[in-house]
Amino acid sequence: MKKDLSSIVYTLFFIAVLAFIYLSIMPRWTFDDNQPLSEFSTKRALVHVKKISQKPHFVGSENHNQVANYLQQELTKLGLKTSFQEGYTLTDWGNLTKSKNIIARIKGNQSGKALVLLSHYDSAPHSASHGAGDDASGIATILESVRAFLYNKTPHQNDIIILFTDAEELGLNGAALFVTQHQWAKEVGLVLNFEARGTSGPSYMLMETNNGNAGMVKNFAAANTTFPVSNSLMYSIYKMLPNDTDLTVFREQGNIQGFNFAFIDSHYNYHTAQDDYNHLDHTSVAHQSSYLMPLLNYLSNTDLNTTKSTEDYVYFSIPFSFISYPFSWVVPMEIIAFALFLFFIFLGVAKRILTPQKMLQGFIPLLGSLFSAGLITFLGWKALLQIYPQYNDLLNGFTYNGHAYIAAFVLLSIAICFAFYHFFTPNKITANHFVAPLLIWLLINAGIAFGLQGAGFLIIPVYFGIFMFGFYILTQKYSPVLNLIFGIPALLIIPPFIQMFPIGLGLKLLFGSAILTTLCFGLLLPTFGNYVQKGTWSILFLLASIAFFAKAHSESDYEKGKAKSNSLVYLYDADTNSAQWLTYDKNLDSWTKNYLGENPNTPKGLEAVPLFSKYDSQFTFAAKAPIKNIPQPTIDFLIDSISDNLRYLKIRISPNRKVNRYDIFANEKMDIYNIKTNGVSHLEQNGKIYKRDGKRLLSYYIVDNEPLLLEFNINVATVFDMKLLESSFDLMQNPLFHINKRADWMMPTPFVLNDAVAIMETIKPSPGTIQKPAVVAEPQVYTTQPTPVNAVPDMEPKTVSEPTTIPEVNKVPEANKKVIKSKPKTRTRLKLIDAPIDTTR
């Protein structure tokens, strides 16, 4: 009975340690009604969040300018001179828009590099996102921190630049505008960027560096933040993902490094209508401030050149601590650990404590547990997607009951471990069985040492395991207390990853959590292995797992606040005078069936316009739609001329209704040279050729209904083949349609074109404009007149419109009047914007 009770005591000890880790990872209390003005107040910060996130405020929306004006007013209230920076950018995402950055500066008493406090104020388009987490929380954290900083009249050496960027959600355009065009960008030494990919959870710190991170690590440690949550493996994983922030532009375009801070839990609310004030966890905002306040005080008085380095450090956090050491230690630490391990094995064999046969037998339960837990979890999640097809509606891959599934599969993995050790080992596990997990961990760390040194800290719990192993070999005594103490590093370092991987990368990676759980079990084998009645413990953990599966099942349906995503697009094809309803949904609901019916068709005729989506979503169903009298855009060919075997085109596309987005597509065989859009060149144009992926040329997010001016060259022998998709995000409000309001347990699908009225048509000049000899040397304006939507398109040649005012071009010799010549400009270096735009107010 005593041994039975000891097993319970060990289990309670592990639960207490894990609870301590969970509770101490971030601030848990934000009751600051009486917080003095000299300190950060979460309550005051949330006032800003509530104001900014009242309504969606994506670029081009009415609320967008209102938020910009509010932020300017708030900075002005702090006594700061505030300016706007406006201009067009075409970033490497292929997105063009006019951004409006909000900038202020606090002067320091020395002339060193400046510290930038960065966050973006636009919300995500298409999905009615209020942007409370992403990124009103970051804006509010900066505003309240700066208020407290100024109130305290904190002496500081460095200038502090407050930068609220625009159009981050579209393609980091505002950051690109600042880095490439603003004169202050050259004075920046370091950036602190505050972001979110959810509405709750701890804020993780990620570094963005071009070279070594040693200087960044040292300065971060010196700032002594209260609740650091980070490790060097996270950024290694982050760099592999298709996720960027404004800080990425600073690093890539300006060689300016910095820190990202972001909370990522409740990922299902990211970019959705549920990213609102009511869903935002106040403690996550408090956690953001726990970074900014100490870093602002420290870095504003530090030579920011010290953050640069060529050396890399391994770093990781445990509650209230931040630990780091050089990459150069990783290989020696692995070698020393292997040497100690082999020494203790040699000593154990010499003392006849260890035998080769029993050591080999120890691999059976461990490998059996690893493969079984990983495979069952992998197949189990696949099966759950079949049982609950609604889980496929959430594109980010993390369901509302995701935490219950994490707990269920982790507990199931532990049950599997106990079962294997029950059937394949004696009641009392000896040191022979501990050889297998130590060796596997050493092999994993050998791979880390030579391939992923950012994860080099995973050798630390292995060292403590070797110490446990060595203590028994040297003394031949079993010490339960020592085993519990030496097991704490494994609990501090590994379980956070078990939870973080599925949250950050989706529940498809639950099998990785199962494998990590089994490997962690192996490191704790000196304790778990001596549990009496392992079979009983296996059943207990299995029952606990079933309980969480039952909990997940009870929470599997949609409800208000945990809504189902759905999508609807009206598309009119001007070339065929036809219209259709389209959706991205895999599971139609009552709302979408109102328009698509019970038996919708497979979408056809959309190969020429493959829309970009973060998760590569494609239209799934289509149905015939009524033709509506929607004003079509006017397409003007301002210049169409040939010079040096290159055809130069200048095209203006003007909306005749309130629109939000143009998508331009071109045949993959068309090489596009020297592209300029609304006067700007591509941010990372590859020489003269415009680098693109597939047919999509660019997406233009429209502000103030300004037309798109497109200039480029193609080879003279190239067939001109381009398509336009014009979209307005007003399907729900458009008076031409009578769309039912969604039920309160539904919301617009994020990351895709949604709730849109779209027109698709071929971009072409009037027949004969380039084939026939020109009768005048001056370039002509050819206008494609909109075709009435209720008539068959007229295929007769259009009348050439009257010439409009266009740039002067050289007269063409009489002998060369077959075409209109206009030599395009050539540049040895392409700039983002040809001339600076002074928009300071």
N, C-alpha and C positions, 0 to 999 in steps of 0.2 A: 504493500500500500504506500510505503514511503517513496518508492520509485515512481509510482503512479502520480503522487502529488508533486514530485520533483519535475515531471514532464509538464504538468500544469503550470508550475512556477516558471519554467523556462519559456513556455508559450506566452505567459503574461508579461514576462520581461521583454520579449521581442516585440509584443504589441505596444508596450509602453515606450520603447525606443522609437518605433515607427510613428507613434502618435506625437512624440516630442518633435521629431523631424518635420512632420506635417504642420504642426501648430507654430513652429518657430521659423518657418521658411519665409514668412511675410507678415506684415502687420495684421493683426486680427481685430483691433478695436479702433474705431475712428470717431469716438464720441468727443468732439472738440468744440462744443458749443461756446466754451469760454476760452478758446485758444487765443493767447495774446497776439496782437498785431505783429509782433516781432518774429512770430513763428508761422510755418506753413499750416494752413487750415484746410482739411479735406472738405469741410462744409462750404467754405468760401470758394474752393475750386469747383465744386459741383454746381454752384450757381452759374458759372460760365458754361459748364457742360450742358445744363438744362436750357440755357439761352441759345447756344449754338445748335443744339440738336432738336429744336422744336419741330423742324420740318426737313425733308430731304433738301440738300443744297449742293447738288452736283454742278459741274461746270456748264454754263449756259442756262441754268434754271433761274427763276426770279429770286429765290431765296439765297442764291450764291452771293450776289452783291450785297444783300442785307447782312450776311455773316461777315463779309469783308469789311463793311463799314462799322459793324459792331466792334470788331477786333481793333480797327484803327482808333476808335473812340476809347477803348479800354487802355490801349498803350498810351494814348494822349493823356488820359487821367493819371497815369503813373508819372507824368512829367516828361515823357519821351517824345522827341521829334520823330514822326512816323511818315514814311513815304510808300508809294506804290511803285512797283516795277512791272510794266506790261510789255508783252511782245510775243511773237509767234515762235514756236519751236517744233521741229520734226525730229523726234528722238528715235533711238534704235529699236523701239517697240513698233515703229512705223505709224505712230500716232501724231497728228498735227493738231495744235490748238493754240489759242491766245491765252496765256497765263497772266495772272495778276497777283504777284507776290506782295506781301506786307512786311516792311522792314523797319527796324528801329535799332538804335545803337546807344550803349552806355559807355562813355569814355572812361578809360583807365588813366592812371597817373604815369604810365610809361608807354613806350612806343613799340612794344613787342607784338607778337602775333595775337590775333583776336580769337576769342572763344565764341562759337556759334551755338545758340539754343534753337533747335530745329523741330518743327512739326508741320503737318499740312492741314488745311482747313476745308478742303473740298470733300464731299461724300461720294460714295460709289454711285454711278449711274445705273439705270435699267431696273433697279430692284427696290426703289422707294426706301433706301437706307437712310436713316437719320444721322448716322455717323457719330454716335455717342462715344463708343469705344474707339472706333477708327474714323476720325482721330481727334474728336473734341476733347477726349481725356488728356491727350498729349498737349494740346493748346492750353487747356485749363491748368495743367501741372506747371507749365512754363509761366503763365500769367501770374499765378498765385506765388510761385517761387520768386519771381522777379520783384513782385510787390513786397514780399518779406525782406528780400535782399536790399532793396532801396530804402525801405523803412528803417532798417538797422544802420543805414549809411555805411555799409561794409566797405572798408578801404580795399582797393584792388588795383593791381598793376595793369592787367590786360583789358583791352576793350572787350565788351560783350555785345554781340550782334544777336538780336532776336529776329528770327526769320520764319514767317508763316508762309509756306509755299502753297502754290495752287496746282491743280491738275496732277497731283501725285497718282490718283487712281487711274488716270488715263494713260500715263506713260512716263511719269517722273518729269513732266515737262517744266513745272515751275522751278524745280531744282536745277534742271539743265539751263534754264534761262539765267538763273543767278550765277551759276558756276562759270558759264561761258561768256556772259555779257556784263555782269555787274563789276564795277571797279573794286568793290570791297572783297571780291572773291580771292584776289591775290594776297590779301592780308590775313586770311583765315589760317589758323594753326591747328584747330581741333574742332570737332562737331559732336554735340550731344543730341541724338535724335530720339524722339519719343513716339512710339507706334503701338499698334494693337492688331492682333489677328483673331480676336474674340472679345468677350465682354467680362471675363473673370480670370482668376488664377494668378499665380505669382508672375512678376515681371522678370523676364530673363535678359541678361546682358550679353550682347554679341558685339564683338569687335570687327571693324572693317579696316583692314590694313593691306597695303601693297607689298610691304616688306616684312620685317620682323615685328613681333608684337611685344617684345620685352619692355620697351619704354611705356607702352600703354598699360601693361600689367602692373608695372611698378607704381605708376601714378594712380591707377585705380585703387591699388592696395593702400597707398598712402592717404587717399581721401577718407578711408575708414568708413565706408557705408555700413549701415546698420543691418540690412537684410540682403546681403549679396547672394544672388542665385545665378550661377554661370559655371561653365567649364569649357575647356579648349576643344572638346569634341563637338560641342554644339555648333560652333562656327564652321568646322570641317564639314558637318552635315548640311548646314545652311547653304554653303557655297555650291553644293550639289543640286539644290532644289531650284525650281523656276520662280523664285521669289526674290524681289529686289525692293529696296526702300530708297528714299531720296538720298540717303547717305551713300548708296552705291554710286550715284552720279558724282558726288564729291570725290570719291576714291578713284573712279575710273577716268573722269574728265579733268579733275583738278589736282590729282595726287594728294588729296586731303583725307586724312583718316579720322576715325571717330568711333563713338560707342552708339550702338542701337540698344534701346530698352523697349521691350514689348511683352504684353501678357497675351496668352494664346488659348486659354481654356474657354469653354463654351464656344468652341470654334464654329458650331452650327449657326451662330448668330452673325458671323462675319459677313459683311456686305449685304445683309438682308434687312428687311423692314423691322426686324427684332433687335437691330443694333440701335437701341433707343435708351433713353435715360432710365427707364424702369428695369431694364435687363442688365445694366452696368453695375458691376460689383464695386462698391465704394472702397473696399480694402485694396483693390487693384490700383486705384488712383493713389491711395496712400502709399502703396509700395513704390509707385513711380516717383513720388516726392522723396522717399527715403534714399533714392539715388541722387536726384537732382540737387537737393539742398547741400549735402556735404561736398559733392563734386563741384558745384558752383563756387562755394567758398574756397575750396582748395585750388581748383584750376584757374580761377581768376587771379591768383597770386603766384602762379607757377610759370616758369619758362616753358612754353608749350613745345619748344624744340626738343625738350627732353622726352617727349612722347615718341619720337622717331628712333628707330633702331633697325639693325639688320639681323638681330638675334631673336629667336623664338622661344617662348616659355610655355610649358605645360601649366595649366591652372585649373583649379576646381574650388567649389565652395562647399562648406558644411555649415550647419547653423551658427551664425554670428562670426564666421571665419572665412577667410579667402586665402588659399594656399597656392604657391607657385614655385616652380624651379625650372632651370633651363632644359631645352630639348636635349642638350648634350648629355644630360644625366640618364636619359631613357634607356639607351643600350647598355651602359654599365649597370644600371639597376636590374635589368633583365638578366645580365650575365651573373651578377652576384646572387640573385635569387635562384637561378639554375644551379649555381655552384653549391649554395647552402642545401638545396633540395637533394642534390646527388650525394652530398656529404652525409646527410642524415639517413638516406637510403643505405649507403655503404655501411654506416655505423649500425643501423637497424638490422641489416643482414648479418653483420659480424656478431651482433649480440643475439642473433636468432629470434629477434622480435618480428622481423619481416621475412617472408618467403616469396619467391617469384610466383608460385602458384596462387597464393592468396592475394597477392597484389594484382595479378591478372583477373582474378575473380571479382575484384572491386570495380572493374570496368563494366561488368554486365549490368548491374542496376543503374549505374550512372548513364551509360550510353542508351540503355533501354528507356530511361526517364526522359533524356534529351529528345530522342527521336519520337517517342510516343507523345510527349507533351506538345512538341512543335507541330507534328503532323495532325494530331487531333484538333489542335487550335486552328490550324490553317484550314483544314477541311470543315471544321465546325462553323467557322465564320462563313465559308462558302455556302454551307447548308442553311445558315440563318438568313442569308440574302435571298434564298429561294423560298424559305418559309415566310419571311417578311419582305416581300418585294418593295414595300414602301421605303425601305432603307436606301434604295437606289435613287430616291428623289433628292437626297441631300448630297450635292456634288462634292462637298468638302470631305466626305467619307467618315464623318464622326456623327453618330446618331445622338438624339436627345437622351437616350438611356445608355450612352457609351460607357460611362463610368461603372455602371452595373455590370456590363460585359467585361470590362477590364478586371474587376474583382472576381467575377465568376470564373474566368479562364485562369487567373492567377491561382485561385484556390483549387481549381481542378488540377493544375500543374503540381501543386504541393501534394494533393491527394495521390497523384500518379507516382510521385517520388516515394512517398511512404509505402505505397503498394509494392513497388519494385524492390525496395530494401526489405520489406516484410517477406517477400517470397524468395529472394535470392541472397539473403545474408542471414547470419545468426542473430539472435536477439541482441547480443552485445557486439557492436561493431568495433573492430580493432584498428590500429594504425595502418594495417595493410589496405583497408578500404579507402583510407584518406589519400592514398597515393594517386589514385585515378583523377579525382577532381583537381588536385594540385598540378598534376602534369598537364591536364587539358587547359587549365588557366595559364600555365607558363607558356604553352604553345600558342595560345591566343595572344598573349602579350609579346611573344616573339614576332608574330605577324604585325602587331601594332608598332613595335620598335622599328621595324624597317618599312612600314607602309602607311601608318596613320598615327604619327607620334603625338598628335593632339589628344589621343586617348591614353597617353602614357601613364596617367594617374591610376588606371585600373590595376596596376601592379601592386599598389599599396595594400589593398585587402588580401592579396596573395601573400605578401610578406607576413602579415599577421597569421595567416593560415600555416605558413611554414614554421613560424614561431611555436604555434600550438603543436604542430607535428614534431618539431625538434624537442620541445619540453618533454613530451611523452617518451621519445627515443632516449633522451638523456637520463630521465628519472624513472621511467616505467611507472609513472603515477598519473592517474586520471584526475584532473582538477576542473570540476564543473564551473567554478567561479572564474577561473582563468579563461576557460573556453568561451564563456559568455562575454567577458571583457574583450577578448581578442576577436570576437565576432562582430563587435560594434562597427569597426570600419567598413565591413561588408554591407551592413545595414545603412550606414550613412551615405555610401557612394552608389550602390547598385539599385535599390528600390526606386529612387527618383526617376531613373531611366525607364524602369518598368512601366511607370505611369506616363512619362512624358512622350515616349515614342508614339503610342497610338493617338495621343491628343494632338501632337504636332504633325504627324504624318498620316493619320487615318487609321481606322480599325482594321484595315487590311494587314497592318503590321502587328496585330495581336500575337501572331506566332512568335515574333521576336521577343515580346514580353514573356511568353511562356518559356522560351529557351533561357532568357536571362534569369527567370525565377528558378529554373532547375539548376543553373550554374551557381546561383547564390545559395541554394539549398546545399550544393556540394561543398562550398566553403564553410558552411555551418554544420557540416556532417559530424564533427566531434561532439556537438550537442544533440542534434536531431537523431543521430545514429544510435544514441543511447536511450531514446524513448522506449519505454516498455509498451508492448502491444501496438506495434506500428500499424498493424491491420486495422485496429480500432481507430487510430488517428487518421488513417486513410479514409475510413468511412465518415468520420466527423467532418473532415475537410470537403469530402464529396457532397455531404448534405449541405454544408455552408455554400458550396458552389451552386448547387441546385436552387437554394434559396435566392441567390442573386440572379440566376437565370429566370426564376419566377418573377422577381422584381422587375427585371428587364421586360419580360412579357407584359406585365401589368402596365408598363409605361411605353408600350410599343405603338399605341395609337396617337394620332394627332389631336391637338386641342389648342385652344387659344393660348398664345405665348409659346407654344411648341408646334408651329404651323407647318403645313405641307407646302412645299414649293410647287408652283405651276407656272406655265408660260403660254403666251399667245401672241402671235404676230400676224398682222394683215399684210399681205404682199400682193401688189399689183404689178404685172409684167406688161410694160408699155409696148414691147415688141410684138406680143401676141394678143394684146388687149384681153387679158384674162387675169383673174384674181384667185387667191387661195388663202385659207387659214393654215397657219403652221404652228407647231409646238415642238419643244425639246423634251417634253415629258415622256418617260417610259411607262408610267402608270396614269392613264387618264382618269380624271375625277368628274364629278357632276358639273363643275364649272366649265372645264374645257370641252366636255361632251356637248354642251349647249351649241358649240360652234363646229366641232369636228365630228360629231355624231358618234354612234356606237361602233361603226366599222369604218374608220378613217383609212385613207390611202397612204402609200409610201410616197414621200416627197420626191418629185421629179423636176428636172430642168433647173436645178440649183448648183450644178457642177461648176458653173462659171463664176459663182459668187460664194466661195467658201469662207464664211465668217470666222474670225478669230474667236477662240474661247480659251480661258485659262485651263480648263479641264478637257479641251478638245471635244466639246459637246457638238453634236450635229442634230439637225431637225429630224424628228422621229416619225411624226404623223402629219398628214395634210388632208384638207378637204376643200372643195370648191366654195368660193366666197362670192358674194354679189359685187358687181363693179360699182364703185363709187366715183363721183365727180371730184377727184383730187387734183388740184393744180400741180402740173409737172414742172420740173426745173428747166431753165433755159440754158442751153449749152452753146457757147460762142467760141468759135475757132478764131482767135484774134490774130494769130500768125501761123502760117503753114508754109514753110520755105525749105529750100535745100541748099546746102553748102558743104563742100568737101565730103561728099558721100554720106552726109548726115542730114536727116530731116529734122528740122527744128519746129516744135509745136508749142504754141501758147494758147491754153484753153481756159476759158472762164465758165464756171458752173454756178449759176445763180438760183437760189430758191425762190419759189413763188408762193410759198406758204411758210409757216413757222416750223423750222426743222432743227434737228439736234445733231445729225451725224451724216456724213458722206463716207461711203466705203468705195474705193476705186480698185478695180481688178484689171489685170492685164495678162494676156497669154504668156505662159512661161518662156516661150521662144522669143519674146520681145526683150532685148537688152535695152535698158533705160539708162541714158547717160545724162550727167549734169542736171539732175532734177532739182527744181526749186518749186516750193509751194508757198504761196502768199509772201513771196520775197525771201524765203529762208531756204537754206540747203540742209540736207540730212546731217544729223549730228555725227555720224560715223560712216560717211560715204566711202566706199572702197575704191579709191582713185576716182575715176569718172563714172564707173558703173554703179548703179543703185543696187545695193545688195538687198534681196528680199527672199522670203520663203514661200514658194508656190506662186499662186496667182494674185494674192493680195498685194497691192501696191502700197496703199496707206489708208488710214482712217482719219477723217477730219471731224473733230468735235467742234461744233459751230457755236460761236458767241455772237450775240446781237445780229443773227441772221446774215453775217457777212459771207460773200461768195467765196468759192475756192478758185484760186488762180494757179494753174498748173503749167509749168514750163519744163521741157525736157527735149532730149534728142533721141532718135532711134536711127538705126542704119537705113539707108534709103531703100534697100531691098526688102526690109522687114514689113510684113503685113501688119497694118494697124488694127489691133483687136483689143478693145477695152470696154469694160462694163462699169456702170454706176449703180449703186444702191443708196437711195436717199431715204433716211429714216427720221421720223418724229416720234418722241416718246409720249405721245398723247392719246393712245388708243382708248384709254379709260375715260378721257374727258372730251374727245373729239365729237362735235355735234353731228357728224355724218354717221356715227355709229351709236348704238345703244347697248353698250356692254354692261352686263350685270356686275354688280359689286361682288367681290370675293366674299366667301363666308369668313367668319372671324378666325377659323382654324386653317386658313390658307394665306399665302403670301407670294409675291412675285419671285421667280427663280433668279438668283444672282449669277453674275459672271457671263451672262449671255444677253443678246439683244432681246428685249422683252417689252410687252405692252406697247408695241410700236406699230406705226403705220408706215409701210415701206413701199417705195417704187423702184423697180428694177428696169433698166433700159441700157441699150448699147450706145456707147459714145461714138458718134460718127459725124463727119462733116456732111454737108449737102452733097449729093452725087456729082462727081466730076470736078470737085474743087482742086484736086492735086493732079489728076490725070490729064486734064486739058491744059494747053498752053495758056499762060497768063497774058492778059491783054494790057495790063498796066504793071509798072515796076513796083508800085506801092503795094504792100501787103493788104489783103482784104479781110474783113470780118465776116465769117460765115456763121450763121445762127441756125441751130436746129430748133425750130419752133415746137412748143409742146403740142402733142397730139391729143385731141379730146378723148377721154377715156371711154366714151360710149360710141366710138366710131372705129372702124378698121383703119390702121395706120396708112396714110397716103404714101404710096411708093413712087409717085412722080417726083422729078427733081424739084427741089425747093428754090424759090427765088432768093438770090443773094441779097442780103440786107445792105443797107447803106454803110459805108466805112465809118468806123468810130475812131476816136483819137487814140493813136498807138505810138510807140517809140519810133523815132526816126531810124531808117535803115539805109544802107548805101544803095544808090541807083545801080541798076543792072545794065551792063553793056547790051546794045541792041541785038547782038548775035546770040546772047544767052537768055533771051526772053521766054524760053520754054518753061522756066520755073521762076518763082520769085526768090531771089537770094537774100539771105540775111545771115551773116557770119555770127554764130553764137560766141559768147565770151568763153575764154578758156582761163583756168586758174591752176596754179601749181599747188595751191592750198585752198581747200574749201572751208569757208567759215559758216557757222551756224546762222548768223544774221549779217548781211552785208553792211548795214549801217546801224549804229546804235540808236535805240529809241529812247528818248528822254521822257519818262512819264512820271518823274518825281513830282509829288504834289506838296 
